[in-house]
Amino acid sequence: MKQFLTIFSASALAFIFVLLGRWIFTELGKGPVHLDRAEPTELQEAHMAASVLAQGLGTASQLKYLVAEFWAMEGKLPCENRQLGFNDSFEDPVLKGVEVTDCGELTITYKAQAGLDGGRMVLQAIEAKGLTGPALQWECWTPDFSGIEQFMPQCRYRNRPS
């Protein structure tokens, strides 16, 4: 009986290797897959857009420190770029600009070359009460990218007229 199981196991293993070899040979016969020539799917395009959005938010997030510093020193939120010490000229591969609008809002505008054609994201500073005193919280929203929550759960879509 033991000899039968050994022969049966060896035969089953050989059969599996034959099937696996045949599958590999068939797959190799199809030729290489060229991802650079593949048409992007809707999901891939959405992931690329989310990557560009995240890159822009990362750049603009650095300016949150300037807003927080201004708020801590002045006791109010800044209402324009010059209050933070930066002008309207902006060099970035993804962003057209970042502007302080509506006292405490950082409005991020994306370049058309980034594939988002002038779309906007907003980082809004909100004065709140913390455990040890006043605190600054941030809210992320966009009037231009519906469904943003799917790829950036910290942001929300709000249809607000410009």
C-alpha positions as a printed NumPy array, in Angstrom:
array([[  0.   ,   0.   ,   0.   ],
       [  2.84 ,   2.364,   0.904],
       [  4.478,   1.739,  -2.477],
       [  1.175,   2.458,  -4.254],
       [  0.837,   5.838,  -2.475],
       [  4.419,   6.757,  -3.363],
       [  3.853,   5.932,  -7.056],
       [  0.47 ,   7.702,  -7.044],
       [  1.98 ,  10.828,  -5.397],
       [  4.835,  10.9  ,  -7.89 ],
       [  2.394,  10.511, -10.797],
       [  0.137,  13.274,  -9.486],
       [  3.116,  15.577,  -9.002],
       [  4.37 ,  14.845, -12.525],
       [  0.906,  15.567, -13.928],
       [  0.798,  18.917, -12.102],
       [  4.232,  19.853, -13.485],
       [  3.117,  18.936, -17.007],
       [  0.033,  21.137, -16.701],
       [  2.065,  23.964, -15.228],
       [  4.679,  23.66 , -17.97 ],
       [  2.015,  23.656, -20.676],
       [  0.405,  26.789, -19.178],
       [  3.775,  28.595, -18.984],
       [  4.598,  27.628, -22.582],
       [  1.188,  28.9  , -23.744],
       [  1.587,  32.203, -21.882],
       [  5.117,  32.76 , -23.225],
       [  3.862,  32.088, -26.726],
       [  1.578,  35.093, -26.494],
       [  4.565,  37.422, -26.456],
       [  5.528,  40.157, -24.032],
       [  3.026,  42.555, -22.569],
       [  3.859,  46.184, -23.382],
       [  2.39 ,  48.29 , -20.618],
       [  3.643,  51.502, -22.198],
       [  1.489,  50.796, -25.266],
       [ -1.574,  49.602, -23.394],
       [ -4.618,  51.829, -23.408],
       [ -5.222,  53.221, -19.914],
       [ -8.368,  52.002, -18.276],
       [-10.743,  54.322, -16.48 ],
       [ -9.429,  53.072, -13.135],
       [ -5.805,  53.704, -14.161],
       [ -6.715,  57.236, -15.256],
       [ -8.45 ,  57.852, -11.933],
       [ -5.37 ,  56.618, -10.038],
       [ -3.112,  58.88 , -12.113],
       [ -5.376,  61.872, -11.392],
       [ -5.409,  60.996,  -7.674],
       [ -1.602,  60.872,  -7.739],
       [ -1.435,  64.358,  -9.281],
       [ -3.98 ,  65.662,  -6.754],
       [ -1.947,  64.217,  -3.892],
       [  1.253,  65.756,  -5.247],
       [ -0.394,  69.185,  -5.381],
       [ -1.843,  68.799,  -1.892],
       [  1.586,  67.832,  -0.612],
       [  3.116,  70.984,  -2.047],
       [  0.315,  73.18 ,  -0.691],
       [  0.397,  71.48 ,   2.697],
       [  3.764,  73.099,   3.291],
       [  1.948,  76.443,   3.215],
       [ -0.338,  75.304,   6.04 ],
       [  2.575,  75.934,   8.382],
       [  2.749,  79.549,   7.246],
       [ -0.984,  79.955,   7.875],
       [ -0.674,  78.373,  11.33 ],
       [  2.305,  80.577,  12.18 ],
       [  0.457,  83.722,  11.051],
       [ -2.594,  82.692,  13.079],
       [ -0.483,  82.042,  16.178],
       [  1.319,  85.392,  15.884],
       [ -1.554,  87.616,  14.73 ],
       [ -4.573,  85.9  ,  16.306],
       [ -6.45 ,  85.807,  12.995],
       [ -6.311,  83.914,   9.724],
       [ -4.531,  85.44 ,   6.713],
       [ -6.702,  86.695,   3.844],
       [ -4.126,  87.13 ,   1.06 ],
       [ -0.795,  85.762,  -0.123],
       [  1.287,  88.787,   0.844],
       [  0.348,  88.327,   4.521],
       [  2.219,  85.027,   4.398],
       [  5.163,  86.496,   2.559],
       [  4.732,  84.855,  -0.818],
       [  3.659,  86.372,  -4.111],
       [  1.447,  85.131,  -6.911],
       [  4.267,  83.768,  -9.095],
       [  4.558,  80.044,  -8.628],
       [  6.867,  77.411, -10.137],
       [  5.578,  73.849,  -9.86 ],
       [  5.191,  71.015, -12.395],
       [  1.647,  70.235, -11.251],
       [  0.234,  73.447,  -9.792],
       [ -0.684,  76.655, -11.544],
       [ -0.817,  78.389,  -8.191],
       [ -1.784,  78.46 ,  -4.542],
       [ -3.715,  81.457,  -3.322],
       [ -4.959,  82.488,   0.094],
       [ -8.649,  83.22 ,  -0.396],
       [-11.579,  83.766,   1.901],
       [ -9.394,  84.295,   5.013],
       [ -7.785,  80.982,   5.853],
       [ -8.468,  79.054,   2.665],
       [ -5.584,  77.848,   0.528],
       [ -7.002,  77.42 ,  -2.978],
       [ -4.851,  75.113,  -5.068],
       [ -5.231,  75.382,  -8.857],
       [ -3.836,  72.621, -11.052],
       [ -2.186,  73.058, -14.452],
       [ -3.793,  71.742, -17.604],
       [ -0.532,  69.89 , -18.327],
       [ -1.123,  67.859, -15.17 ],
       [ -4.298,  66.535, -16.8  ],
       [ -6.638,  68.331, -14.43 ],
       [ -7.171,  71.506, -16.496],
       [ -7.516,  74.262, -13.921],
       [ -9.276,  72.142, -11.309],
       [ -9.216,  73.418,  -7.734],
       [ -8.745,  71.932,  -4.282],
       [ -9.191,  73.917,  -1.076],
       [ -7.442,  73.485,   2.256],
       [ -9.573,  75.431,   4.703],
       [ -8.272,  76.462,   8.135],
       [-10.899,  76.282,  10.861],
       [-10.426,  77.766,  14.312],
       [-11.453,  75.243,  16.944],
       [-11.172,  74.663,  20.658],
       [ -8.451,  72.174,  21.546],
       [ -7.784,  70.445,  24.837],
       [ -5.251,  73.061,  25.874],
       [ -6.771,  76.105,  24.174],
       [ -7.453,  77.36 ,  20.667],
       [ -6.404,  75.073,  17.831],
       [ -6.353,  75.131,  14.065],
       [ -7.967,  72.282,  12.139],
       [ -7.911,  71.722,   8.403],
       [-10.63 ,  70.647,   6.038],
       [ -9.968,  69.558,   2.45 ],
       [-12.642,  70.004,  -0.216],
       [-13.021,  70.567,  -3.934],
       [-15.663,  72.163,  -6.157],
       [-14.248,  70.438,  -9.257],
       [-13.514,  66.744,  -8.608],
       [-16.632,  64.754,  -7.785],
       [-15.894,  61.345,  -6.306],
       [-12.669,  62.593,  -4.686],
       [-13.533,  60.676,  -1.507],
       [-12.865,  57.383,  -3.292],
       [ -9.16 ,  58.144,  -3.699],
       [ -8.569,  60.789,  -1.024],
       [-10.834,  60.061,   1.946],
       [ -9.654,  63.18 ,   3.793],
       [-11.212,  65.414,   1.082],
       [-14.835,  66.088,   0.184],
       [-16.615,  67.269,  -2.945],
       [-18.671,  70.45 ,  -2.553],
       [-20.327,  72.079,  -5.517],
       [-19.689,  75.724,  -4.703],
       [-19.908,  78.457,  -7.342],
       [-16.575,  80.116,  -8.133]])
